[in-house]
Amino acid sequence: MPTLKINHERCTQCRMCYVACRELNLNAVHVALEPLHRLEIDPHKCTYPVCTVCLAYCPAEGSIVEAESGRWVVPPPADVHRWWLKKELSAFSR
Amino acid sequence: MHPLLEQFLEKWVWPTAPGARGAAFRLRITEEKCLKGWEIALQRSLAEIEKGLASGNDDWQRRVALGGYAGEGVQMSIKQMSAQLLSVDLTEQEHYIDLQRMRARQVWDECKHSKLHAEVLMAKGWIKDERELLHNAAAHTQPLPAYFGLSMMFPHIHPLARAAQHYFVEAIACLGIAAYIHLVDDPMVRHEHLSQRDEELMHFMEGKYKIDTYCTTLENQKPVEDTLDFLLHRLRVSL
């Protein structure tokens, strides 16, 4: 399974990913005390690509990447973001 | 729909966390209410920038930059964050560590942007030094009275009304920045706008997240609908 990591060159430390991840009780995003109290993602707790909550609320393009491929996933590309809600809405309006 | 708005929607509005319980509501109000306001605001920004560019000199940029200084200053941040903390008793505030950290980050961010703004003004030759900026009356006035002061707090006193304000108004700020970057070919001014872009988006995301997470009942959706109606009304009146 692919895992996520934070690109600190792009991250603005706004904590949206931390708050959203904590809301789901995953707590995969945490403040690492060493070396610089920066936000980090624990690959053992993160359930990506099942969960993409941090990607939906991160405002800094390119700040979260797939650890293996290095691909930017903020904003979430179409193959990562499943557009499930748009589909649900269009089904509802029909 | 303007391509800049379409791009904003594809990148930042439609992507939704799977299972977000208030998201269907957010997408409905986006399509029914926000899109109208965002389109009007974007067209207005583009028209103003194009008019300025057509004038053939950069006096309009200087005027806009000086007028906007107060709006980007630290005082605005302190007012805004204080408004969010007011509902929490002083003795209770230590329990809201996230809020305090966000406040500290916000003040730091505003300092950084104010400094960058002053540096751009000096580098462009629009002011000689920061003292001159402080003495410029235009730099300390805003067209709206106390935007983040008491007059705006009452309509947004409900936390989800604040979320709606973030979602609707900060999107307009993001679109304004996108319009500027799209049309203006000045490396220093572009750099300053790019620096502000993530900041505006963060506030938009705060609103998006709060609506997706908490607007799960009609009772919780009402303050958001009411605020959007209020903001749309204001936008139309000002046109």
Boltz contact constraints between the chains, C-beta under 6 A:
constraints:
  - contact:
      token1: [A, 12]
      token2: [B, 198]
      max_distance: 6.0
  - contact:
      token1: [A, 14]
      token2: [B, 202]
      max_distance: 6.0
  - contact:
      token1: [A, 16]
      token2: [B, 205]
      max_distance: 6.0
  - contact:
      token1: [A, 53]
      token2: [B, 17]
      max_distance: 6.0
  - contact:
      token1: [A, 56]
      token2: [B, 15]
      max_distance: 6.0
  - contact:
      token1: [A, 56]
      token2: [B, 16]
      max_distance: 6.0
  - contact:
      token1: [A, 56]
      token2: [B, 17]
      max_distance: 6.0
  - contact:
      token1: [A, 57]
      token2: [B, 205]
      max_distance: 6.0
  - contact:
      token1: [A, 57]
      token2: [B, 209]
      max_distance: 6.0
  - contact:
      token1: [A, 59]
      token2: [B, 198]
      max_distance: 6.0
  - contact:
      token1: [A, 59]
      token2: [B, 201]
      max_distance: 6.0
  - contact:
      token1: [A, 59]
      token2: [B, 202]
      max_distance: 6.0
  - contact:
      token1: [A, 59]
      token2: [B, 205]
      max_distance: 6.0
  - contact:
      token1: [A, 60]
      token2: [B, 198]
      max_distance: 6.0
  - contact:
      token1: [A, 75]
      token2: [B, 11]
      max_distance: 6.0
  - contact:
      token1: [A, 75]
      token2: [B, 15]
      max_distance: 6.0
  - contact:
      token1: [A, 76]
      token2: [B, 15]
      max_distance: 6.0
  - contact:
      token1: [A, 81]
      token2: [B, 15]
      max_distance: 6.0
  - contact:
      token1: [A, 84]
      token2: [B, 18]
      max_distance: 6.0
  - contact:
      token1: [A, 85]
      token2: [B, 16]
      max_distance: 6.0
  - contact:
      token1: [A, 85]
      token2: [B, 23]
      max_distance: 6.0
  - contact:
      token1: [A, 89]
      token2: [B, 27]
      max_distance: 6.0
